[in-house]
Amino acid sequence: MNPLAIAGRPAHPSRPIHAALAVFRSLSDRAAAWRKRQRERAELLALDDAALKDLGISRAQAHFEHGRPFWRD
């Protein structure tokens, strides 16, 4: 028998908790994506001109990308 059911509590978590966890996961995932995007843009700017040329972008394009807000894809 489920110990929660014995204590007079529902045996399964309520739906609002699941919804709150889903929102938290969504926000956490979004924040992680923003941190990753910010880090990648900084790494792009740190590349030398030869590496940027290999990627097919100019130094000006790297500066433009680095200057974009982290929340913009």
DRENKE-540409 format. One record per atom (N, C-alpha, C): residue number from 1; residue in three letters; atom name; z, x, y. Coordinates in steps of 0.1 Angstrom, whole numbers, padded with zeros to 4 digits. Layout:
BEGIN
NUM, ALA, CA, Z, X, Y
...
// end
This chain:
BEGIN
1, MET, N, 0000, 0008, -0012
1, MET, CA, 0000, 0000, 0000
1, MET, C, 0000, 0009, 0012
2, ASN, N, -0006, 0004, 0023
2, ASN, CA, -0008, 0012, 0035
2, ASN, C, 0006, 0011, 0043
3, PRO, N, 0011, 0023, 0046
3, PRO, CA, 0024, 0024, 0053
3, PRO, C, 0023, 0016, 0067
4, LEU, N, 0012, 0016, 0073
4, LEU, CA, 0011, 0009, 0086
4, LEU, C, 0013, -0006, 0084
5, ALA, N, 0007, -0011, 0073
5, ALA, CA, 0008, -0026, 0070
5, ALA, C, 0023, -0029, 0067
6, ILE, N, 0030, -0020, 0061
6, ILE, CA, 0044, -0023, 0057
6, ILE, C, 0052, -0023, 0070
7, ALA, N, 0049, -0015, 0080
7, ALA, CA, 0057, -0015, 0092
7, ALA, C, 0054, -0026, 0102
8, GLY, N, 0045, -0036, 0097
8, GLY, CA, 0042, -0047, 0105
8, GLY, C, 0030, -0045, 0115
9, ARG, N, 0024, -0033, 0114
9, ARG, CA, 0012, -0030, 0122
9, ARG, C, 0000, -0033, 0114
10, PRO, N, -0011, -0035, 0121
10, PRO, CA, -0024, -0038, 0114
10, PRO, C, -0028, -0025, 0106
11, ALA, N, -0034, -0028, 0094
11, ALA, CA, -0038, -0017, 0085
11, ALA, C, -0049, -0009, 0091
12, HIS, N, -0057, -0015, 0100
12, HIS, CA, -0069, -0008, 0106
12, HIS, C, -0067, -0007, 0121
13, PRO, N, -0071, 0004, 0127
13, PRO, CA, -0070, 0005, 0141
13, PRO, C, -0078, -0006, 0148
14, SER, N, -0073, -0010, 0160
14, SER, CA, -0080, -0021, 0167
14, SER, C, -0093, -0016, 0173
15, ARG, N, -0102, -0025, 0176
15, ARG, CA, -0115, -0022, 0181
15, ARG, C, -0114, -0015, 0195
16, PRO, N, -0105, -0019, 0204
16, PRO, CA, -0104, -0012, 0217
16, PRO, C, -0102, 0003, 0215
17, ILE, N, -0094, 0006, 0205
17, ILE, CA, -0092, 0021, 0203
17, ILE, C, -0105, 0027, 0199
18, HIS, N, -0113, 0021, 0191
18, HIS, CA, -0126, 0026, 0187
18, HIS, C, -0135, 0027, 0199
19, ALA, N, -0135, 0017, 0207
19, ALA, CA, -0143, 0018, 0219
19, ALA, C, -0139, 0029, 0229
20, ALA, N, -0126, 0031, 0230
20, ALA, CA, -0121, 0041, 0239
20, ALA, C, -0125, 0055, 0233
21, LEU, N, -0124, 0057, 0220
21, LEU, CA, -0127, 0069, 0214
21, LEU, C, -0142, 0072, 0216
22, ALA, N, -0150, 0062, 0215
22, ALA, CA, -0165, 0063, 0216
22, ALA, C, -0168, 0067, 0231
23, VAL, N, -0161, 0061, 0240
23, VAL, CA, -0163, 0065, 0254
23, VAL, C, -0159, 0079, 0257
24, PHE, N, -0147, 0083, 0251
24, PHE, CA, -0143, 0097, 0253
24, PHE, C, -0152, 0107, 0246
25, ARG, N, -0157, 0104, 0234
25, ARG, CA, -0167, 0112, 0228
25, ARG, C, -0180, 0114, 0236
26, SER, N, -0184, 0103, 0242
26, SER, CA, -0196, 0103, 0250
26, SER, C, -0194, 0111, 0263
27, LEU, N, -0183, 0110, 0269
27, LEU, CA, -0180, 0118, 0281
27, LEU, C, -0179, 0133, 0277
28, SER, N, -0172, 0135, 0266
28, SER, CA, -0170, 0149, 0262
28, SER, C, -0184, 0155, 0258
29, ASP, N, -0192, 0148, 0252
29, ASP, CA, -0206, 0153, 0248
29, ASP, C, -0214, 0156, 0261
30, ARG, N, -0213, 0147, 0271
30, ARG, CA, -0220, 0149, 0283
30, ARG, C, -0215, 0161, 0291
31, ALA, N, -0202, 0163, 0291
31, ALA, CA, -0196, 0174, 0298
31, ALA, C, -0200, 0187, 0291
32, ALA, N, -0201, 0187, 0278
32, ALA, CA, -0205, 0199, 0271
32, ALA, C, -0220, 0202, 0274
33, ALA, N, -0228, 0192, 0275
33, ALA, CA, -0242, 0194, 0278
33, ALA, C, -0244, 0199, 0292
34, TRP, N, -0236, 0194, 0301
34, TRP, CA, -0236, 0200, 0315
34, TRP, C, -0232, 0214, 0315
35, ARG, N, -0221, 0218, 0308
35, ARG, CA, -0217, 0232, 0308
35, ARG, C, -0228, 0241, 0302
36, LYS, N, -0234, 0236, 0291
36, LYS, CA, -0245, 0244, 0285
36, LYS, C, -0257, 0245, 0294
37, ARG, N, -0261, 0235, 0301
37, ARG, CA, -0272, 0235, 0311
37, ARG, C, -0269, 0245, 0322
38, GLN, N, -0256, 0245, 0327
38, GLN, CA, -0252, 0254, 0338
38, GLN, C, -0253, 0268, 0333
39, ARG, N, -0248, 0271, 0321
39, ARG, CA, -0248, 0284, 0315
39, ARG, C, -0262, 0289, 0313
40, GLU, N, -0271, 0281, 0308
40, GLU, CA, -0285, 0285, 0305
40, GLU, C, -0292, 0288, 0318
41, ARG, N, -0289, 0280, 0329
41, ARG, CA, -0296, 0283, 0341
41, ARG, C, -0291, 0296, 0347
42, ALA, N, -0279, 0299, 0346
42, ALA, CA, -0273, 0312, 0350
42, ALA, C, -0279, 0323, 0342
43, GLU, N, -0281, 0322, 0329
43, GLU, CA, -0287, 0332, 0321
43, GLU, C, -0302, 0334, 0324
44, LEU, N, -0309, 0323, 0328
44, LEU, CA, -0322, 0324, 0332
44, LEU, C, -0324, 0333, 0344
45, LEU, N, -0315, 0330, 0354
45, LEU, CA, -0315, 0338, 0367
45, LEU, C, -0312, 0352, 0364
46, ALA, N, -0304, 0355, 0354
46, ALA, CA, -0300, 0369, 0351
46, ALA, C, -0311, 0377, 0344
47, LEU, N, -0322, 0371, 0339
47, LEU, CA, -0332, 0378, 0332
47, LEU, C, -0340, 0387, 0342
48, ASP, N, -0346, 0398, 0337
48, ASP, CA, -0354, 0406, 0345
48, ASP, C, -0368, 0400, 0347
49, ASP, N, -0376, 0406, 0356
49, ASP, CA, -0389, 0400, 0359
49, ASP, C, -0398, 0400, 0346
50, ALA, N, -0397, 0410, 0338
50, ALA, CA, -0405, 0411, 0326
50, ALA, C, -0402, 0400, 0316
51, ALA, N, -0389, 0397, 0315
51, ALA, CA, -0385, 0386, 0306
51, ALA, C, -0390, 0373, 0311
52, LEU, N, -0389, 0371, 0324
52, LEU, CA, -0393, 0358, 0331
52, LEU, C, -0408, 0357, 0329
53, LYS, N, -0416, 0368, 0330
53, LYS, CA, -0430, 0368, 0328
53, LYS, C, -0434, 0364, 0314
54, ASP, N, -0426, 0369, 0304
54, ASP, CA, -0428, 0365, 0290
54, ASP, C, -0426, 0350, 0288
55, LEU, N, -0417, 0344, 0296
55, LEU, CA, -0414, 0330, 0295
55, LEU, C, -0424, 0321, 0303
56, GLY, N, -0432, 0328, 0312
56, GLY, CA, -0442, 0322, 0319
56, GLY, C, -0437, 0315, 0332
57, ILE, N, -0426, 0321, 0337
57, ILE, CA, -0421, 0315, 0350
57, ILE, C, -0418, 0327, 0360
58, SER, N, -0419, 0323, 0372
58, SER, CA, -0417, 0333, 0383
58, SER, C, -0402, 0334, 0387
59, ARG, N, -0399, 0344, 0394
59, ARG, CA, -0385, 0346, 0399
59, ARG, C, -0381, 0334, 0408
60, ALA, N, -0391, 0329, 0416
60, ALA, CA, -0389, 0318, 0425
60, ALA, C, -0386, 0305, 0417
61, GLN, N, -0393, 0303, 0406
61, GLN, CA, -0390, 0292, 0397
61, GLN, C, -0376, 0293, 0391
62, ALA, N, -0372, 0305, 0387
62, ALA, CA, -0359, 0307, 0381
62, ALA, C, -0348, 0304, 0392
63, HIS, N, -0350, 0308, 0404
63, HIS, CA, -0341, 0304, 0415
63, HIS, C, -0340, 0289, 0417
64, PHE, N, -0352, 0283, 0417
64, PHE, CA, -0352, 0269, 0419
64, PHE, C, -0344, 0262, 0408
65, GLU, N, -0347, 0266, 0395
65, GLU, CA, -0340, 0260, 0384
65, GLU, C, -0325, 0262, 0385
66, HIS, N, -0321, 0274, 0388
66, HIS, CA, -0307, 0277, 0390
66, HIS, C, -0300, 0268, 0400
67, GLY, N, -0308, 0265, 0411
67, GLY, CA, -0302, 0257, 0422
67, GLY, C, -0301, 0242, 0419
68, ARG, N, -0307, 0238, 0409
68, ARG, CA, -0306, 0223, 0405
68, ARG, C, -0292, 0219, 0401
69, PRO, N, -0288, 0207, 0405
69, PRO, CA, -0275, 0203, 0400
69, PRO, C, -0274, 0203, 0385
70, PHE, N, -0262, 0206, 0380
70, PHE, CA, -0260, 0207, 0366
70, PHE, C, -0262, 0194, 0358
71, TRP, N, -0261, 0183, 0365
71, TRP, CA, -0262, 0170, 0359
71, TRP, C, -0277, 0165, 0358
72, ARG, N, -0286, 0173, 0364
72, ARG, CA, -0300, 0169, 0363
72, ARG, C, -0306, 0177, 0352
73, ASP, N, -0314, 0170, 0344
73, ASP, CA, -0321, 0176, 0333
73, ASP, C, -0333, 0183, 0337
// end
